[in-house]
Amino acid sequence: MTGFLRGSATALITPFSEHGVNFSALEKLIAYQLENATDALVVLGTTGEPATMTEEEKDGVVSFAVRQAKGKCKIIVGTGSNCTEKAIRSSKKAEDAGADGILAVTPYYNKCTQKGLVSYYCSIADCVKIPVIAYNVPSRTGVNILPETMAEIAEIQNVAGIKEASGNMAQVMETARLIRGKCDLYSGEDALNFPILAAGGVAVISVVSNLLPKEIKNLTEFVLAGDLKSALELNNRLLPVAKACFTEVNPIPVKAGANLMGFDAGEPRAPLSSCEDRNIQKLKEALLAFGVKL
């Protein structure tokens, strides 16, 4: 299927306190996104740290996000797992909670075959009626959705697209060619938002938009409108911020950036560590250079 998501989606951080999820801070983060016309929020994606959350915490975040969005933007829930049955259960729960779609990362650690990937996405898509987005991030999972495999997955009726974070533009271009007209291509890597959109992508699922949602939204609109000159100029300004957001593993730096901007994002959960002082300084310099008031 095509047309589910167009524009900018934010891979939302989950703010934590010593008592658990900080819902007061989460409310402010969601409000900030809505005020800046973000088209969708992805909760419990990699940036949301679901690997260190309890099932009760995850359920609470999904329900809260759905209530806060109130139809103002789409809510997409990360439900992928290295256990297909667990991914199915999570996907059903997300649908029942009112999610608009799900984001299913490839199975991690197991290192399944390409045949196994097709079976995995078929099983997930068969269990829900809402759109399913495949998430390809081999640097994290050890599994790569090859273009020919994604072309097969794209035939599944409610597969809406692929979030591409392989970092391989040649592969992205081939995937775009093979899925065109079947499902959509989304950028999952902020440093490649511009070229992926220019190659036929219709949306970005961005980490940087936690900090600069309006600007990421503008970037997508420029490219989709064919104004590549304005898009490139804006992209050139965004790249230093994107670079600063990935000096350490995501979401360590972006949570530090949110704290710099006055959001009570808290610290990442162990085994992730606090952002190093030198990298916080890089973030601060990049945000100030962009024009953000800290």
Solvent accessible surface area in square Angstrom, and as a share of the most:
residue,aa,sasa,rsa
1,M,74,0.33
2,T,70,0.41
3,G,65,0.63
4,F,19,0.08
5,L,3,0.01
6,R,140,0.51
7,G,5,0.05
8,S,1,0.01
9,A,0,0.00
10,T,0,0.00
11,A,4,0.03
12,L,3,0.02
13,I,1,0.01
14,T,3,0.02
15,P,0,0.00
16,F,12,0.05
17,S,48,0.31
18,E,160,0.72
19,H,166,0.74
20,G,10,0.10
21,V,19,0.11
22,N,26,0.14
23,F,77,0.32
24,S,70,0.45
25,A,5,0.03
26,L,1,0.01
27,E,82,0.37
28,K,127,0.54
29,L,1,0.00
30,I,1,0.00
31,A,39,0.31
32,Y,47,0.18
33,Q,1,0.00
34,L,40,0.20
35,E,136,0.61
36,N,30,0.16
37,A,58,0.45
38,T,5,0.03
39,D,41,0.21
40,A,0,0.00
41,L,0,0.00
42,V,1,0.00
43,V,3,0.01
44,L,12,0.06
45,G,6,0.06
46,T,38,0.22
47,T,3,0.02
48,G,0,0.00
49,E,11,0.05
50,P,34,0.21
51,A,104,0.81
52,T,47,0.28
53,M,16,0.07
54,T,73,0.42
55,E,76,0.34
56,E,133,0.60
57,E,33,0.15
58,K,32,0.13
59,D,59,0.31
60,G,25,0.24
61,V,2,0.01
62,V,9,0.05
63,S,43,0.28
64,F,24,0.10
65,A,0,0.00
66,V,36,0.21
67,R,140,0.51
68,Q,44,0.20
69,A,3,0.02
70,K,149,0.63
71,G,80,0.77
72,K,142,0.60
73,C,13,0.08
74,K,70,0.30
75,I,3,0.01
76,I,0,0.00
77,V,4,0.02
78,G,15,0.15
79,T,6,0.03
80,G,22,0.21
81,S,3,0.02
82,N,52,0.27
83,C,58,0.35
84,T,49,0.29
85,E,102,0.46
86,K,80,0.34
87,A,0,0.00
88,I,25,0.13
89,R,137,0.50
90,S,31,0.20
91,S,0,0.00
92,K,96,0.41
93,K,85,0.36
94,A,4,0.03
95,E,46,0.20
96,D,123,0.63
97,A,38,0.29
98,G,41,0.40
99,A,6,0.05
100,D,56,0.29
101,G,0,0.00
102,I,0,0.00
103,L,4,0.02
104,A,0,0.00
105,V,25,0.14
106,T,0,0.00
107,P,9,0.05
108,Y,82,0.31
109,Y,187,0.71
110,N,85,0.44
111,K,136,0.58
112,C,39,0.23
113,T,92,0.54
114,Q,55,0.24
115,K,171,0.72
116,G,24,0.23
117,L,0,0.00
118,V,23,0.13
119,S,64,0.41
120,Y,6,0.02
121,Y,0,0.00
122,C,46,0.28
123,S,36,0.23
124,I,0,0.00
125,A,4,0.03
126,D,119,0.62
127,C,29,0.18
128,V,9,0.05
129,K,186,0.79
130,I,27,0.14
131,P,18,0.11
132,V,0,0.00
133,I,0,0.00
134,A,0,0.00
135,Y,14,0.05
136,N,0,0.00
137,V,11,0.06
138,P,33,0.21
139,S,107,0.69
140,R,109,0.40
141,T,8,0.05
142,G,44,0.42
143,V,7,0.04
144,N,43,0.22
145,I,0,0.00
146,L,75,0.37
147,P,11,0.07
148,E,109,0.49
149,T,11,0.06
150,M,0,0.00
151,A,17,0.13
152,E,98,0.44
153,I,0,0.00
154,A,3,0.03
155,E,115,0.52
156,I,25,0.13
157,Q,161,0.72
158,N,19,0.10
159,V,1,0.00
160,A,0,0.00
161,G,0,0.00
162,I,1,0.00
163,K,12,0.05
164,E,1,0.00
165,A,12,0.09
166,S,27,0.17
167,G,41,0.39
168,N,72,0.37
169,M,53,0.24
170,A,78,0.61
171,Q,18,0.08
172,V,1,0.01
173,M,103,0.46
174,E,53,0.24
175,T,0,0.00
176,A,3,0.02
177,R,143,0.52
178,L,43,0.22
179,I,2,0.01
180,R,148,0.54
181,G,70,0.67
182,K,74,0.32
183,C,4,0.02
184,D,18,0.10
185,L,6,0.03
186,Y,0,0.00
187,S,0,0.00
188,G,17,0.16
189,E,57,0.26
190,D,9,0.05
191,A,57,0.44
192,L,37,0.18
193,N,3,0.01
194,F,34,0.14
195,P,42,0.27
196,I,1,0.01
197,L,6,0.03
198,A,54,0.42
199,A,18,0.14
200,G,40,0.38
201,G,2,0.02
202,V,29,0.17
203,A,0,0.00
204,V,0,0.00
205,I,3,0.02
206,S,0,0.00
207,V,15,0.09
208,V,1,0.00
209,S,1,0.01
210,N,1,0.01
211,L,0,0.00
212,L,7,0.03
213,P,2,0.01
214,K,114,0.48
215,E,40,0.18
216,I,3,0.02
217,K,28,0.12
218,N,44,0.23
219,L,1,0.01
220,T,0,0.00
221,E,85,0.38
222,F,67,0.28
223,V,13,0.07
224,L,49,0.24
225,A,86,0.66
226,G,53,0.51
227,D,55,0.29
228,L,85,0.43
229,K,149,0.63
230,S,31,0.20
231,A,0,0.00
232,L,82,0.41
233,E,93,0.42
234,L,17,0.08
235,N,11,0.06
236,N,86,0.44
237,R,122,0.45
238,L,6,0.03
239,L,65,0.33
240,P,73,0.46
241,V,1,0.00
242,A,7,0.05
243,K,160,0.68
244,A,6,0.05
245,C,0,0.00
246,F,90,0.37
247,T,51,0.29
248,E,32,0.14
249,V,72,0.41
250,N,14,0.07
251,P,2,0.01
252,I,7,0.04
253,P,0,0.00
254,V,0,0.00
255,K,1,0.00
256,A,12,0.10
257,G,0,0.00
258,A,0,0.00
259,N,57,0.29
260,L,50,0.25
261,M,44,0.20
262,G,68,0.65
263,F,32,0.13
264,D,89,0.46
265,A,0,0.00
266,G,17,0.16
267,E,95,0.43
268,P,15,0.10
269,R,55,0.20
270,A,85,0.66
271,P,125,0.79
272,L,47,0.24
273,S,69,0.44
274,S,63,0.40
275,C,12,0.07
276,E,83,0.37
277,D,120,0.62
278,R,163,0.59
279,N,8,0.04
280,I,52,0.26
281,Q,89,0.40
282,K,99,0.42
283,L,0,0.00
284,K,80,0.34
285,E,98,0.44
286,A,13,0.10
287,L,0,0.00
288,L,89,0.44
289,A,93,0.72
290,F,20,0.08
291,G,57,0.54
292,V,22,0.13
293,K,193,0.82
294,L,80,0.40
